[in-house]
Amino acid sequence: MSSRDADRPGLAKRIISLVRSNTLFLIILVIGLVNCPLYWIGRKPWELGSHINLIYWLYTPAVILYLITGLLIWRNPNLGKSALFVILLLGFAYRIPLVTAGPFFSSDINRYVWDGRVQAAGINPYIYIPADRRLELLRDKEVYPNINRKEYAPTLYPPGAQVIFLATYLLGGMSVIAMKFSMLFFEGITTLFLILIFRKLKQPETRIVFYLWNPLVIWEFAQSGHIDAAMIAMLAIAVWAYLWDKKIITGIFFALAALIKLYPAILFPAFYKKWDWKMPVASAATVLIFFAPYLRAGRALLNWTDHYFTEENYVSGDRYYLFGKIHAIAPWIPLNAYVVVAALSMLAVAAFMILKSNSEGDVVGNVIAIITLWILIDSPHFPWYFTWLAFAVALRPRPSYLILVCLAMIDYMTWLEEARPGITNFVTDLKFIVFYAVFTIETLWSSRLGEDLRQWLQVKLGQEPLISET
């Protein structure tokens, strides 16, 4: 027998041993590669025919694979740098084919590009609607025809977003693809600072999978190019700065997040430390600096409110899921009462967070609590409004929150309301009822009752109890 033949059994054993020791890594790699066609096919989503078909055949399997991967990562935190590299590489690989395709679900990105062009021409974007004849020379044949509400609504995006629109236009021109690459750049910032946050909190860096592989995040930012990607990047920096007790940086980037999408302003109690003046002063200064170039618009800065609150069903009350359920039981309760109670609830939570002494880890829980409360009260019906919850939950994953985030995509089915009456109520009920049910089970399972139940099950199964009876 030759020495080569003698080495074969040893080589085979080493290969088998290597595979066994890296089984979990290989499973995650295979899942990640299986995911790739789901996003590559999504480069031409119109070939599937409708939003519903896309959700069925691309989004749903991606969610299932995402949740399986998340569970594996959560239960096996010590996967190492190789797994992190694969997660990062594939996470951005999923985005590239979608970034280079035209938007399918939402046309908002066309307004981003238009606002950038208007500013580059030296015109304040808050003054004129896109259809105004004074802007006729700025129109093109690709972006302008696809701007939504161009006949009656001025821009509704705050100054922080406008700066991004202008910078992207100056770099990439009248291009939707360039704007989506801009959002991809901000996703890179979010990824970097999430990893830095994990290190600070002594959590496994591989948990970045909860954000980077989230199908809702991928579709809304890579495919639709929503500006929320930039807002979340600012929040990530603010959380990192808070954990390192950098008050001025925290204030600046918290303000930038609010200057991009406005509603992150409700997170002020999460970032404020009692008796601290640096953070609020830095925030106020940032707001003033960014608003200054646009103040010439005067009252026009608020022109978007003339249409927004009516279109979004705030005026009618149809916007609010909880109010709808309460009103069905007690129709005598007016909308104003719901709004007042909701506002007082938000203020009570804010006061509690501000008055209590903040510890290093409070910011994550506080951010999740405020975002969740806002979502339950406000009941947003556009999926991208759930992406900042996806960011927060990546820091502290819970099944109920992950399920709520993943279910957000089905809100696109409500666009078929005219063809299929009642689908809006069905979709909203499904999303929130599932969330409430899973959240209740989680809460009970982690309570004393759940602990007693686990003890009883272990005894019945013949296992040693978790807690000694002595």
C-alpha positions in Angstrom: 0.0 0.0 0.0 1.4 3.4 -1.0 1.7 6.3 1.4 -0.9 8.1 -0.6 -3.5 5.3 -0.1 -2.6 5.3 3.6 -3.4 9.0 3.8 -6.8 8.7 2.3 -8.8 7.5 5.4 -7.1 10.2 7.4 -8.0 12.9 4.9 -11.6 11.7 4.7 -11.9 11.8 8.5 -10.4 15.3 8.6 -13.0 16.5 6.0 -15.9 14.9 7.9 -14.6 16.4 11.1 -14.3 19.8 9.5 -17.9 19.6 8.1 -19.2 18.5 11.5 -17.5 21.3 13.3 -18.8 23.8 10.8 -22.3 22.4 10.3 -24.1 25.5 11.5 -21.9 27.8 9.5 -22.6 25.8 6.4 -26.4 25.7 7.0 -26.4 29.5 7.3 -24.3 29.8 4.1 -26.7 27.5 2.2 -29.7 29.5 3.5 -28.1 32.7 2.5 -27.3 31.4 -1.0 -30.9 30.1 -1.4 -32.1 33.6 -0.6 -30.2 35.1 -3.5 -32.6 34.1 -6.3 -35.5 35.6 -4.4 -33.9 39.1 -4.7 -32.5 38.6 -8.1 -35.9 37.7 -9.5 -37.2 40.8 -7.7 -35.1 42.9 -10.1 -38.0 42.6 -12.5 -41.0 42.4 -10.1 -43.5 43.4 -12.7 -43.0 40.0 -14.4 -44.8 38.5 -11.4 -47.9 40.5 -12.3 -48.9 42.1 -9.0 -47.9 43.1 -5.5 -49.7 40.1 -4.0 -47.8 37.6 -6.3 -44.5 39.2 -5.3 -45.4 38.9 -1.6 -46.4 35.3 -2.0 -43.6 34.0 -4.1 -40.6 36.2 -3.1 -41.2 38.0 0.1 -42.8 35.2 2.1 -40.1 32.5 1.5 -37.5 35.2 2.3 -39.2 35.9 5.6 -39.2 32.2 6.5 -35.5 31.8 5.7 -34.8 35.0 7.6 -36.6 33.8 10.8 -34.8 30.4 10.6 -31.4 32.1 10.3 -32.2 34.5 13.1 -33.1 31.6 15.4 -29.9 29.8 14.5 -27.8 32.9 15.2 -29.7 33.6 18.5 -29.2 30.1 19.8 -25.6 29.9 18.7 -23.9 33.3 19.4 -20.3 32.1 19.0 -20.1 31.6 15.3 -17.1 33.8 14.7 -15.8 36.1 12.0 -16.4 33.8 9.1 -20.2 33.8 9.8 -20.1 37.6 10.2 -18.3 37.9 6.8 -20.9 35.8 5.1 -23.8 37.7 6.7 -22.3 41.0 5.6 -21.4 39.8 2.1 -24.8 38.2 1.3 -26.7 41.0 3.0 -25.4 43.6 0.6 -25.4 41.1 -2.3 -29.2 40.9 -1.8 -29.5 44.6 -2.2 -27.5 45.2 -5.4 -29.9 43.7 -8.0 -32.8 45.6 -6.3 -30.9 48.9 -6.2 -30.2 48.7 -9.9 -33.8 48.2 -10.8 -36.7 50.7 -10.9 -39.0 51.1 -7.9 -42.1 48.9 -7.9 -44.0 49.3 -4.7 -43.6 53.1 -4.1 -42.9 56.1 -6.3 -41.8 58.4 -3.5 -38.2 58.3 -4.6 -39.1 60.3 -7.7 -40.0 63.2 -5.4 -36.6 62.9 -3.8 -34.8 63.3 -7.1 -37.1 66.1 -8.1 -36.5 68.0 -4.9 -32.7 67.7 -5.4 -33.0 69.1 -8.9 -35.2 72.0 -7.8 -32.6 72.9 -5.1 -29.7 72.7 -7.6 -31.6 75.3 -9.7 -31.6 77.6 -6.6 -35.3 77.2 -5.9 -36.7 76.5 -2.4 -38.5 73.1 -2.7 -41.2 74.1 -0.2 -42.6 77.0 -2.4 -43.9 75.4 -5.6 -45.7 72.2 -6.5 -43.9 70.2 -9.2 -46.6 70.9 -11.7 -46.2 74.7 -11.3 -45.5 76.1 -14.8 -42.6 78.1 -13.3 -40.7 74.8 -12.9 -41.5 73.6 -16.4 -37.9 73.8 -17.6 -36.8 71.4 -14.9 -39.0 68.6 -16.1 -37.6 65.4 -17.7 -39.3 62.4 -19.3 -38.5 59.8 -16.7 -38.7 61.2 -13.2 -41.2 64.0 -13.4 -44.1 61.9 -14.9 -43.8 59.5 -11.9 -43.9 62.0 -9.1 -47.0 61.4 -6.9 -49.2 64.3 -5.9 -47.3 66.6 -8.2 -50.5 68.5 -9.2 -51.4 69.7 -5.8 -48.9 68.9 -3.0 -45.6 70.6 -2.3 -42.8 68.6 -0.7 -43.4 67.2 2.7 -39.8 66.2 3.5 -37.9 68.1 6.2 -34.6 70.0 5.7 -32.4 67.1 6.7 -33.9 65.0 3.9 -33.6 67.9 1.5 -29.8 68.2 2.1 -29.5 64.5 1.2 -31.6 65.0 -2.0 -29.5 67.9 -3.1 -26.2 66.2 -2.4 -27.3 63.0 -4.2 -28.5 65.0 -7.2 -25.2 66.9 -7.4 -23.3 63.6 -7.4 -25.6 61.5 -9.5 -27.9 63.8 -11.5 -31.5 63.2 -12.4 -31.3 59.5 -11.5 -33.5 57.2 -9.4 -30.7 54.6 -9.3 -28.2 57.2 -7.9 -30.7 58.1 -5.1 -31.0 54.4 -4.3 -27.3 54.0 -4.1 -27.3 56.9 -1.7 -29.7 55.0 0.5 -27.4 51.9 0.2 -24.6 54.1 1.5 -26.6 55.0 4.6 -27.4 51.3 5.1 -23.7 50.8 5.2 -23.4 53.4 8.0 -26.2 51.6 9.9 -24.5 48.3 9.6 -21.2 49.7 10.8 -22.6 51.4 13.9 -24.8 48.4 14.7 -21.7 46.3 14.9 -20.0 48.9 17.1 -23.1 48.9 19.3 -23.0 45.1 19.6 -19.4 45.3 20.7 -20.2 48.0 23.3 -23.1 45.9 24.7 -21.0 42.7 24.5 -23.4 41.1 22.2 -22.4 38.8 19.2 -21.8 40.8 16.1 -23.5 38.1 14.0 -26.8 39.5 15.3 -26.4 42.1 12.5 -28.4 39.4 10.6 -31.6 40.6 12.3 -31.2 43.9 10.4 -29.2 43.2 7.3 -31.2 40.1 6.2 -34.6 41.5 7.1 -36.7 41.2 3.9 -38.8 44.3 4.8 -35.7 46.4 5.2 -34.2 45.1 1.9 -37.2 45.7 -0.2 -38.1 49.1 1.3 -34.5 50.5 1.0 -32.9 48.7 -1.9 -35.9 48.4 -4.1 -38.0 51.4 -3.2 -35.1 53.6 -1.9 -37.0 55.2 1.0 -35.3 58.0 2.9 -35.9 56.1 6.1 -32.6 54.4 5.5 -30.8 57.7 6.2 -32.9 58.4 9.2 -32.1 55.0 10.7 -28.4 55.6 10.1 -28.6 58.8 12.1 -30.4 56.8 14.9 -27.7 54.2 14.9 -25.0 56.8 15.4 -27.1 58.5 18.1 -27.5 55.1 20.0 -23.8 54.5 19.7 -22.9 58.0 21.0 -25.4 57.6 23.9 -23.7 54.4 25.0 -20.4 56.1 25.0 -21.8 59.1 26.9 -21.1 61.5 24.0 -23.9 63.9 24.7 -23.2 66.5 22.0 -22.9 63.8 19.3 -26.0 62.1 20.6 -27.9 65.4 20.3 -26.7 66.2 16.8 -27.5 62.8 15.3 -30.9 62.5 17.1 -31.8 65.9 15.6 -30.6 64.8 12.2 -32.8 61.7 12.4 -35.8 63.9 13.2 -34.8 66.4 10.4 -35.0 63.6 7.9 -38.4 62.1 8.8 -39.8 64.2 11.7 -41.5 61.4 13.7 -38.2 60.2 15.3 -38.6 63.4 17.4 -40.7 61.4 19.7 -37.6 59.5 20.8 -36.2 62.5 22.7 -37.0 60.9 26.1 -34.9 57.8 25.1 -31.8 59.9 24.4 -32.1 62.5 27.1 -30.3 62.0 30.4 -31.7 63.7 33.5 -30.1 67.1 34.2 -28.1 67.0 30.9 -28.1 70.3 28.9 -25.6 69.4 26.2 -27.8 67.0 24.3 -30.9 69.2 24.0 -28.8 72.3 23.1 -26.9 70.3 20.4 -30.2 69.1 19.0 -31.7 72.6 19.0 -28.6 74.1 17.3 -28.7 71.4 14.6 -32.3 72.0 13.9 -31.7 75.8 13.5 -28.7 75.3 11.2 -30.6 72.9 8.9 -33.8 75.0 8.8 -32.0 78.3 8.2 -31.6 77.9 4.4 -35.3 77.1 3.9 -36.9 79.7 6.2 -37.5 82.1 3.3 -40.4 79.9 2.4 -42.2 81.1 5.5 -45.7 79.6 5.8 -45.0 77.5 2.8 -42.8 75.3 5.0 -46.1 73.9 6.4 -48.1 73.7 3.1 -47.8 69.9 3.1 -50.1 69.7 6.1 -53.0 71.0 4.0 -53.3 67.6 2.3 -51.3 65.1 4.4 -53.6 64.8 7.4 -56.7 64.4 5.3 -55.1 61.9 2.8 -53.6 59.8 5.7 -57.1 59.5 7.3 -56.1 61.4 10.5 -59.1 63.7 10.1 -61.6 60.9 9.6 -60.1 58.7 12.3 -59.8 55.7 9.9 -56.1 55.8 10.3 -56.2 54.5 13.9 -56.6 50.8 14.3 -57.3 50.9 18.0 -59.8 53.7 17.7 -61.7 51.7 15.1 -62.0 48.7 17.5 -63.0 51.0 20.4 -65.5 52.8 18.2 -67.1 49.6 17.1 -67.7 48.7 20.7 -68.5 52.2 22.0 -69.5 54.4 19.1 -70.3 57.3 21.5 -66.5 57.8 22.1 -65.3 60.6 19.9 -62.1 60.7 17.9 -60.9 63.7 19.9 -61.0 61.7 23.1 -58.9 59.0 21.5 -56.3 61.5 20.3 -56.2 63.2 23.7 -55.7 59.9 25.6 -53.1 58.8 23.1 -51.2 62.0 23.4 -51.3 61.8 27.2 -50.1 58.2 27.1 -47.1 59.3 25.0 -46.4 62.2 27.4 -46.7 59.9 30.4 -44.2 57.5 28.9 -41.9 60.4 28.0 -42.1 61.8 31.6 -41.3 58.5 33.1 -38.2 58.0 31.0 -37.0 61.5 31.6 -37.5 61.4 35.3 -36.0 58.0 36.0 -32.2 57.7 36.2 -30.9 56.4 32.9 -28.4 53.5 32.8 -26.2 52.6 29.9 -28.5 49.9 28.5 -31.8 51.9 28.9 -31.6 53.5 25.5 -32.4 50.3 23.5 -35.4 49.3 25.6 -36.7 52.9 25.6 -36.4 53.3 21.8 -38.2 50.0 21.3 -40.9 51.0 23.8 -41.6 54.4 22.2 -41.6 53.1 18.7 -43.9 50.3 19.6 -46.3 52.6 21.4 -46.4 55.0 18.5 -47.1 52.2 16.0 -49.9 50.8 18.1 -51.5 54.3 18.6 -50.8 55.6 15.1 -51.3 52.4 13.1 -49.2 53.3 10.1 -50.4 51.6 6.9 -47.2 52.0 4.8 -44.7 49.2 5.4 -41.6 51.5 5.4 -42.9 53.1 8.7 -42.0 49.8 10.4 -38.3 49.8 9.3 -37.1 51.8 12.3 -38.7 49.2 14.5 -36.7 46.6 12.5 -33.6 48.5 13.4 -34.5 48.7 17.1 -35.5 45.1 17.4 -32.2 44.0 15.8 -30.6 45.2 19.1 -33.0 43.3 21.2 -34.8 40.6 19.2 -38.2 39.4 20.3 -40.5 37.1 18.2 -43.5 39.4 18.5 -41.7 42.4 17.2 -39.9 40.5 14.5 -43.3 39.1 13.3 -44.9 42.5 13.3 -42.1 43.9 11.2 -42.2 41.0 8.8 -46.0 41.3 8.5 -45.8 45.0 7.6 -45.2 44.1 4.0 -48.8 42.8 3.6 -50.0 46.3 3.9 -49.4 46.6 0.1 -52.4 44.3 -0.3 -54.6 47.1 0.9 -54.0 48.9 -2.3 -56.5 46.5 -3.9 -59.3 47.8 -1.6 -61.4 49.0 -4.6 -61.1 45.7 -6.3 -61.6 43.6 -3.1 -63.6 45.5 -0.5 -62.7 44.6 3.1 -59.1 43.6 2.4 -57.8 46.6 4.4 -59.6 45.5 7.6 -58.5 41.9 7.1 -54.8 42.8 6.6 -54.8 45.2 9.6 -56.5 42.7 11.8 -54.1 40.0 10.8 -51.1 42.1 11.5 -52.0 43.4 14.9 -53.9 40.4 16.2 -51.0 38.2 15.5 -48.7 40.7 17.2 -50.8 41.0 20.3 -51.2 37.2 20.6 -47.5 36.5 20.3 -46.6 39.4 22.6 -49.0 38.1 25.2 -47.6 34.6 25.0 -44.1 36.0 25.4 -45.0 38.1 28.4 -46.7 35.2 30.1 -43.9 32.8 29.3 -41.3 35.1 30.9 -43.5 35.8 33.9 -43.6 33.8 37.2 -46.5 31.9 35.8 -44.4 30.9 32.8 -41.6 29.9 35.0 -43.9 27.6 37.1 -45.2 26.1 33.8 -41.6 25.4 32.6 -40.9 23.7 36.0 -44.0 21.6 35.7 -43.2 20.5 32.2 -39.7 19.5 33.2 -40.9 17.4 36.1 -43.5 15.7 33.8 -40.7 15.0 31.3 -38.6 13.5 34.0 -35.9 16.2 33.8 -34.2 18.0 36.7 -36.0 21.2 37.7 -34.3 24.4 36.8 -34.7 25.8 40.4 -33.8 23.7 43.4 -36.6 23.0 45.8 -34.3 23.2 48.8 
